[in-house]
Every structure is written in C-alpha cells, then in structure tokens.
C-alpha cells in the first residue's frame, strides 16, 4: 500500500524531474494526519528550489472551522512553489 509519509519524497522528486524550467507553480496537498507542514517545507526547499531558484515555497495547515466554536479541525497540509 502506498503511504504518503513514506513515499512523498519519491513523489516530489519524480515531479521535480519533469517540472518544466518555465513552470509557474507546483502544488501538493495531503490529507494524511500526523505529517508536519515543516517537513513538507524542507522537502520542497531541497527538491524544487535548487532547479527553480526564482520561486517562493509556502506551506501550511488545511483546516475546517467548527460551527459555533472558535476552533479549527485540522484536515491536512499543503505545499507550493510559485515563480516570483
């Protein structure tokens, strides 16, 4: 079975290899609990930025607001590289 936390590095590396030199963006979402957006940030910085240095990496949490409460339900993470 394919597991995000074990295979994401290989997935991003494969994507980086086919990412066009004139690409405008790269986006990845994960709805796997327990995987840090910091790890995803580090992975994008080491695998995408070297060949696409004129871009910005952003990562963060995906969450849904809980009705009638000032709370958020964590649902996953996202990461992106975007050309400057």
N, CA, C and O atoms as CSV, one atom per row, in Angstrom:
chain,resi,resn,atom,element,x,y,z
A,1,UNK,N,N,0.845,-1.173,0.000
A,1,UNK,CA,C,0.000,0.000,0.000
A,1,UNK,C,C,0.898,1.247,0.000
A,1,UNK,O,O,1.898,1.303,0.717
A,2,UNK,N,N,0.527,2.238,-0.811
A,2,UNK,CA,C,1.268,3.493,-0.896
A,2,UNK,C,C,0.942,4.343,0.321
A,2,UNK,O,O,-0.227,4.598,0.609
A,3,UNK,N,N,1.977,4.784,1.040
A,3,UNK,CA,C,1.775,5.620,2.229
A,3,UNK,C,C,2.462,6.961,2.008
A,3,UNK,O,O,3.641,7.023,1.661
A,4,UNK,N,N,1.706,8.027,2.216
A,4,UNK,CA,C,2.207,9.376,1.968
A,4,UNK,C,C,3.512,9.630,2.701
A,4,UNK,O,O,4.495,10.057,2.095
A,5,UNK,N,N,3.527,9.371,3.999
A,5,UNK,CA,C,4.696,9.710,4.808
A,5,UNK,C,C,5.950,8.937,4.405
A,5,UNK,O,O,7.063,9.390,4.672
A,6,UNK,N,N,5.788,7.785,3.771
A,6,UNK,CA,C,6.948,7.006,3.337
A,6,UNK,C,C,7.357,7.310,1.903
A,6,UNK,O,O,8.529,7.168,1.555
A,7,UNK,N,N,6.424,7.722,1.073
A,7,UNK,CA,C,6.669,7.858,-0.363
A,7,UNK,C,C,6.660,9.288,-0.892
A,7,UNK,O,O,6.967,9.506,-2.063
A,8,UNK,N,N,6.314,10.267,-0.055
A,8,UNK,CA,C,6.180,11.642,-0.553
A,8,UNK,C,C,7.490,12.175,-1.129
A,8,UNK,O,O,7.477,12.915,-2.113
A,9,UNK,N,N,8.609,11.810,-0.530
A,9,UNK,CA,C,9.894,12.283,-1.044
A,9,UNK,C,C,10.117,11.782,-2.469
A,9,UNK,O,O,10.546,12.545,-3.335
A,10,UNK,N,N,9.829,10.512,-2.714
A,10,UNK,CA,C,9.966,9.956,-4.065
A,10,UNK,C,C,8.999,10.627,-5.036
A,10,UNK,O,O,9.352,10.897,-6.184
A,11,UNK,N,N,7.786,10.894,-4.576
A,11,UNK,CA,C,6.788,11.555,-5.419
A,11,UNK,C,C,7.253,12.953,-5.817
A,11,UNK,O,O,7.189,13.319,-6.990
A,12,UNK,N,N,7.716,13.730,-4.849
A,12,UNK,CA,C,8.166,15.095,-5.145
A,12,UNK,C,C,9.401,15.070,-6.033
A,12,UNK,O,O,9.531,15.905,-6.929
A,13,UNK,N,N,10.313,14.126,-5.802
A,13,UNK,CA,C,11.497,14.007,-6.654
A,13,UNK,C,C,11.098,13.698,-8.093
A,13,UNK,O,O,11.645,14.287,-9.026
A,14,UNK,N,N,10.157,12.788,-8.282
A,14,UNK,CA,C,9.691,12.452,-9.631
A,14,UNK,C,C,9.034,13.659,-10.298
A,14,UNK,O,O,9.238,13.905,-11.487
A,15,UNK,N,N,8.251,14.405,-9.534
A,15,UNK,CA,C,7.615,15.617,-10.072
A,15,UNK,C,C,8.660,16.668,-10.424
A,15,UNK,O,O,8.553,17.334,-11.453
A,16,UNK,N,N,9.672,16.816,-9.570
A,16,UNK,CA,C,10.731,17.801,-9.813
A,16,UNK,C,C,11.472,17.488,-11.111
A,16,UNK,O,O,11.875,18.397,-11.836
A,17,UNK,N,N,11.648,16.212,-11.397
A,17,UNK,CA,C,12.366,15.806,-12.606
A,17,UNK,C,C,11.611,16.162,-13.882
A,17,UNK,O,O,12.232,16.385,-14.921
A,18,UNK,N,N,10.289,16.220,-13.822
A,18,UNK,CA,C,9.517,16.543,-15.033
A,18,UNK,C,C,8.954,17.967,-15.014
A,18,UNK,O,O,8.288,18.384,-15.961
A,19,UNK,N,N,9.220,18.709,-13.942
A,19,UNK,CA,C,8.730,20.086,-13.843
A,19,UNK,C,C,9.468,20.949,-14.861
A,19,UNK,O,O,10.695,21.047,-14.829
A,20,UNK,N,N,8.726,21.564,-15.751
A,20,UNK,CA,C,9.295,22.383,-16.814
A,20,UNK,C,C,10.103,23.538,-16.240
A,20,UNK,O,O,9.759,24.086,-15.193
A,21,UNK,N,N,11.178,23.905,-16.929
A,21,UNK,CA,C,12.015,25.016,-16.455
A,21,UNK,C,C,11.255,26.336,-16.426
A,21,UNK,O,O,11.644,27.257,-15.708
A,22,UNK,N,N,10.178,26.439,-17.197
A,22,UNK,CA,C,9.355,27.645,-17.217
A,22,UNK,C,C,8.061,27.486,-16.420
A,22,UNK,O,O,7.108,28.240,-16.617
A,23,UNK,N,N,8.032,26.510,-15.529
A,23,UNK,CA,C,6.822,26.256,-14.732
A,23,UNK,C,C,6.431,27.494,-13.931
A,23,UNK,O,O,7.287,28.281,-13.526
A,24,UNK,N,N,5.150,27.653,-13.711
A,24,UNK,CA,C,4.637,28.771,-12.920
A,24,UNK,C,C,4.396,28.381,-11.471
A,24,UNK,O,O,4.508,29.216,-10.573
A,25,UNK,N,N,4.065,27.111,-11.238
A,25,UNK,CA,C,3.800,26.682,-9.867
A,25,UNK,C,C,3.881,25.166,-9.749
A,25,UNK,O,O,3.840,24.441,-10.743
A,26,UNK,N,N,3.998,24.711,-8.515
A,26,UNK,CA,C,3.913,23.303,-8.137
A,26,UNK,C,C,3.104,23.272,-6.850
A,26,UNK,O,O,3.384,24.034,-5.924
A,27,UNK,N,N,2.105,22.401,-6.781
A,27,UNK,CA,C,1.219,22.354,-5.620
A,27,UNK,C,C,1.019,20.915,-5.184
A,27,UNK,O,O,0.821,20.024,-6.010
A,28,UNK,N,N,1.071,20.697,-3.878
A,28,UNK,CA,C,0.797,19.374,-3.327
A,28,UNK,C,C,-0.052,19.534,-2.071
A,28,UNK,O,O,0.224,20.389,-1.229
A,29,UNK,N,N,-1.078,18.713,-1.954
A,29,UNK,CA,C,-1.944,18.671,-0.766
A,29,UNK,C,C,-1.861,17.279,-0.174
A,29,UNK,O,O,-1.663,16.297,-0.890
A,30,UNK,N,N,-2.014,17.202,1.131
A,30,UNK,CA,C,-2.081,15.907,1.804
A,30,UNK,C,C,-3.142,15.973,2.886
A,30,UNK,O,O,-3.223,16.935,3.649
A,31,UNK,N,N,-3.939,14.946,2.931
A,31,UNK,CA,C,-4.958,14.865,3.974
A,31,UNK,C,C,-4.608,13.747,4.949
A,31,UNK,O,O,-5.481,13.177,5.604
A,32,UNK,N,N,-3.315,13.444,5.032
A,32,UNK,CA,C,-2.782,12.460,5.963
A,32,UNK,C,C,-2.518,13.148,7.295
A,32,UNK,O,O,-1.806,14.151,7.346
A,33,UNK,N,N,-3.072,12.630,8.344
A,33,UNK,CA,C,-2.830,13.231,9.655
A,33,UNK,C,C,-1.441,12.852,10.146
A,33,UNK,O,O,-0.917,11.788,9.814
A,34,UNK,N,N,-0.862,13.724,10.928
A,34,UNK,CA,C,0.417,13.424,11.546
A,34,UNK,C,C,1.634,13.740,10.702
A,34,UNK,O,O,2.748,13.410,11.108
A,35,UNK,N,N,1.473,14.366,9.544
A,35,UNK,CA,C,2.616,14.749,8.713
A,35,UNK,C,C,2.773,16.253,8.805
A,35,UNK,O,O,1.841,16.995,8.493
A,36,UNK,N,N,3.923,16.706,9.224
A,36,UNK,CA,C,4.167,18.118,9.508
A,36,UNK,C,C,4.348,18.943,8.235
A,36,UNK,O,O,4.983,18.501,7.277
A,37,UNK,N,N,3.783,20.142,8.242
A,37,UNK,CA,C,3.996,21.056,7.116
A,37,UNK,C,C,5.452,21.525,7.074
A,37,UNK,O,O,5.936,21.937,6.020
A,38,UNK,N,N,6.147,21.467,8.197
A,38,UNK,CA,C,7.573,21.836,8.228
A,38,UNK,C,C,8.393,20.816,7.438
A,38,UNK,O,O,9.306,21.189,6.701
A,39,UNK,N,N,8.074,19.549,7.588
A,39,UNK,CA,C,8.763,18.507,6.819
A,39,UNK,C,C,8.504,18.711,5.328
A,39,UNK,O,O,9.423,18.592,4.518
A,40,UNK,N,N,7.271,19.014,4.966
A,40,UNK,CA,C,6.944,19.272,3.565
A,40,UNK,C,C,7.690,20.503,3.059
A,40,UNK,O,O,8.184,20.504,1.932
A,41,UNK,N,N,7.777,21.539,3.872
A,41,UNK,CA,C,8.509,22.755,3.513
A,41,UNK,C,C,9.977,22.421,3.228
A,41,UNK,O,O,10.526,22.839,2.208
A,42,UNK,N,N,10.601,21.676,4.122
A,42,UNK,CA,C,12.002,21.290,3.934
A,42,UNK,C,C,12.184,20.460,2.664
A,42,UNK,O,O,13.161,20.637,1.937
A,43,UNK,N,N,11.254,19.566,2.404
A,43,UNK,CA,C,11.331,18.716,1.216
A,43,UNK,C,C,11.231,19.549,-0.058
A,43,UNK,O,O,12.005,19.341,-0.992
A,44,UNK,N,N,10.295,20.480,-0.107
A,44,UNK,CA,C,10.160,21.336,-1.292
A,44,UNK,C,C,11.389,22.216,-1.476
A,44,UNK,O,O,11.839,22.428,-2.602
A,45,UNK,N,N,11.930,22.728,-0.381
A,45,UNK,CA,C,13.121,23.586,-0.475
A,45,UNK,C,C,14.345,22.816,-0.975
A,45,UNK,O,O,15.180,23.380,-1.682
A,46,UNK,N,N,14.459,21.550,-0.621
A,46,UNK,CA,C,15.628,20.780,-1.051
A,46,UNK,C,C,15.444,20.107,-2.405
A,46,UNK,O,O,16.429,19.755,-3.053
A,47,UNK,N,N,14.207,19.923,-2.844
A,47,UNK,CA,C,13.987,19.197,-4.099
A,47,UNK,C,C,13.479,20.058,-5.249
A,47,UNK,O,O,13.706,19.717,-6.410
A,48,UNK,N,N,12.804,21.152,-4.963
A,48,UNK,CA,C,12.265,22.009,-6.027
A,48,UNK,C,C,13.132,23.257,-6.216
A,48,UNK,O,O,13.472,23.608,-7.346
A,49,UNK,N,N,13.488,23.921,-5.127
A,49,UNK,CA,C,14.230,25.186,-5.233
A,49,UNK,C,C,15.580,25.083,-5.942
A,49,UNK,O,O,15.928,26.014,-6.668
A,50,UNK,N,N,16.356,24.026,-5.781
A,50,UNK,CA,C,17.655,24.001,-6.463
A,50,UNK,C,C,17.559,24.189,-7.983
A,50,UNK,O,O,18.394,24.878,-8.570
A,51,UNK,N,N,16.567,23.594,-8.614
A,51,UNK,CA,C,16.405,23.735,-10.069
A,51,UNK,C,C,15.482,24.882,-10.464
A,51,UNK,O,O,15.405,25.243,-11.638
A,52,UNK,N,N,14.785,25.450,-9.493
A,52,UNK,CA,C,13.846,26.553,-9.737
A,52,UNK,C,C,14.046,27.623,-8.656
A,52,UNK,O,O,13.142,27.880,-7.861
A,53,UNK,N,N,15.232,28.245,-8.629
A,53,UNK,CA,C,15.556,29.171,-7.532
A,53,UNK,C,C,14.783,30.487,-7.557
A,53,UNK,O,O,14.774,31.207,-6.558
A,54,UNK,N,N,14.142,30.813,-8.661
A,54,UNK,CA,C,13.410,32.082,-8.739
A,54,UNK,C,C,11.947,31.892,-8.338
A,54,UNK,O,O,11.035,32.386,-9.001
A,55,UNK,N,N,11.750,31.173,-7.250
A,55,UNK,CA,C,10.398,30.942,-6.765
A,55,UNK,C,C,10.326,31.014,-5.256
A,55,UNK,O,O,11.341,31.145,-4.571
A,56,UNK,N,N,9.121,30.925,-4.758
A,56,UNK,CA,C,8.853,31.011,-3.320
A,56,UNK,C,C,8.139,29.733,-2.894
A,56,UNK,O,O,7.199,29.289,-3.553
A,57,UNK,N,N,8.593,29.144,-1.787
A,57,UNK,CA,C,7.936,27.971,-1.211
A,57,UNK,C,C,7.033,28.433,-0.079
A,57,UNK,O,O,7.443,29.222,0.773
A,58,UNK,N,N,5.815,27.940,-0.075
A,58,UNK,CA,C,4.858,28.201,1.014
A,58,UNK,C,C,4.264,26.879,1.449
A,58,UNK,O,O,3.955,26.024,0.620
A,59,UNK,N,N,4.105,26.713,2.749
A,59,UNK,CA,C,3.447,25.522,3.283
A,59,UNK,C,C,2.548,25.938,4.430
A,59,UNK,O,O,2.718,27.013,5.007
A,60,UNK,N,N,1.603,25.092,4.755
A,60,UNK,CA,C,0.721,25.410,5.870
A,60,UNK,C,C,-0.273,24.302,6.147
A,60,UNK,O,O,-0.235,23.230,5.544
A,61,UNK,N,N,-1.147,24.591,7.065
A,61,UNK,CA,C,-2.159,23.639,7.507
A,61,UNK,C,C,-3.475,23.874,6.762
A,61,UNK,O,O,-3.816,25.006,6.419
A,62,UNK,N,N,-4.194,22.803,6.524
A,62,UNK,CA,C,-5.550,22.866,5.987
A,62,UNK,C,C,-6.484,22.550,7.147
A,62,UNK,O,O,-6.299,21.549,7.839
A,63,UNK,N,N,-7.483,23.396,7.364
A,63,UNK,CA,C,-8.389,23.190,8.499
A,63,UNK,C,C,-9.796,23.656,8.145
A,63,UNK,O,O,-9.993,24.495,7.266
A,64,UNK,N,N,-10.748,23.097,8.840
A,64,UNK,CA,C,-12.150,23.495,8.699
A,64,UNK,C,C,-12.617,24.125,10.002
A,64,UNK,O,O,-12.303,23.621,11.080
A,65,UNK,N,N,-13.367,25.226,9.916
A,65,UNK,CA,C,-13.898,25.818,11.146
A,65,UNK,C,C,-14.987,24.925,11.739
A,65,UNK,O,O,-15.790,24.336,11.016
A,66,UNK,N,N,-14.994,24.841,13.045
A,66,UNK,CA,C,-16.035,24.088,13.744
A,66,UNK,C,C,-17.185,25.045,14.017
A,66,UNK,O,O,-16.985,26.110,14.601
A,67,UNK,N,N,-18.386,24.671,13.596
A,67,UNK,CA,C,-19.565,25.531,13.720
A,67,UNK,C,C,-19.793,25.942,15.167
A,67,UNK,O,O,-19.694,25.132,16.089
A,68,UNK,N,N,-20.100,27.221,15.339
A,68,UNK,CA,C,-20.437,27.804,16.642
A,68,UNK,C,C,-19.317,27.713,17.674
A,68,UNK,O,O,-19.567,27.828,18.873
A,69,UNK,N,N,-18.095,27.508,17.220
A,69,UNK,CA,C,-16.950,27.437,18.122
A,69,UNK,C,C,-15.812,28.218,17.490
A,69,UNK,O,O,-15.757,28.361,16.268
A,70,UNK,N,N,-14.928,28.711,18.293
A,70,UNK,CA,C,-13.750,29.406,17.781
A,70,UNK,C,C,-12.593,28.407,17.685
A,70,UNK,O,O,-11.502,28.643,18.204
A,71,UNK,N,N,-12.860,27.286,17.007
A,71,UNK,CA,C,-11.884,26.212,16.889
A,71,UNK,C,C,-11.761,25.781,15.434
A,71,UNK,O,O,-12.664,25.999,14.625
A,72,UNK,N,N,-10.631,25.168,15.121
A,72,UNK,CA,C,-10.402,24.638,13.783
A,72,UNK,C,C,-10.150,23.139,13.865
A,72,UNK,O,O,-9.500,22.653,14.791
A,73,UNK,N,N,-10.671,22.422,12.891
A,73,UNK,CA,C,-10.457,20.988,12.795
A,73,UNK,C,C,-9.338,20.751,11.779
A,73,UNK,O,O,-9.534,21.000,10.589
A,74,UNK,N,N,-8.163,20.274,12.222
A,74,UNK,CA,C,-7.068,20.051,11.274
A,74,UNK,C,C,-7.421,18.931,10.299
A,74,UNK,O,O,-7.921,17.876,10.688
A,75,UNK,N,N,-7.145,19.194,9.010
A,75,UNK,CA,C,-7.516,18.226,7.971
A,75,UNK,C,C,-6.335,17.784,7.120
A,75,UNK,O,O,-6.422,16.766,6.434
A,76,UNK,N,N,-5.244,18.519,7.149
A,76,UNK,CA,C,-4.107,18.158,6.316
A,76,UNK,C,C,-3.133,19.306,6.176
A,76,UNK,O,O,-3.134,20.248,6.969
A,77,UNK,N,N,-2.298,19.211,5.148
A,77,UNK,CA,C,-1.285,20.231,4.885
A,77,UNK,C,C,-1.239,20.518,3.388
A,77,UNK,O,O,-1.737,19.741,2.574
A,78,UNK,N,N,-0.634,21.644,3.045
A,78,UNK,CA,C,-0.413,21.973,1.639
A,78,UNK,C,C,0.996,22.515,1.496
A,78,UNK,O,O,1.589,23.011,2.454
A,79,UNK,N,N,1.513,22.414,0.306
A,79,UNK,CA,C,2.807,22.996,-0.008
A,79,UNK,C,C,2.792,23.474,-1.441
A,79,UNK,O,O,2.186,22.850,-2.312
A,80,UNK,N,N,3.465,24.589,-1.681
A,80,UNK,CA,C,3.528,25.094,-3.051
A,80,UNK,C,C,4.858,25.778,-3.313
A,80,UNK,O,O,5.493,26.320,-2.409
A,81,UNK,N,N,5.254,25.739,-4.560
A,81,UNK,CA,C,6.336,26.558,-5.082
A,81,UNK,C,C,5.690,27.414,-6.152
A,81,UNK,O,O,4.955,26.913,-7.003
A,82,UNK,N,N,5.968,28.710,-6.105
A,82,UNK,CA,C,5.396,29.625,-7.095
A,82,UNK,C,C,6.491,30.530,-7.623
A,82,UNK,O,O,7.284,31.086,-6.862
A,83,UNK,N,N,6.520,30.669,-8.949
A,83,UNK,CA,C,7.521,31.543,-9.572
A,83,UNK,C,C,7.330,32.969,-9.076
A,83,UNK,O,O,6.200,33.432,-8.921
A,84,UNK,N,N,8.436,33.663,-8.829
A,84,UNK,CA,C,8.385,35.069,-8.393
A,84,UNK,C,C,7.966,35.950,-9.543
A,84,UNK,O,O,7.863,37.166,-9.384
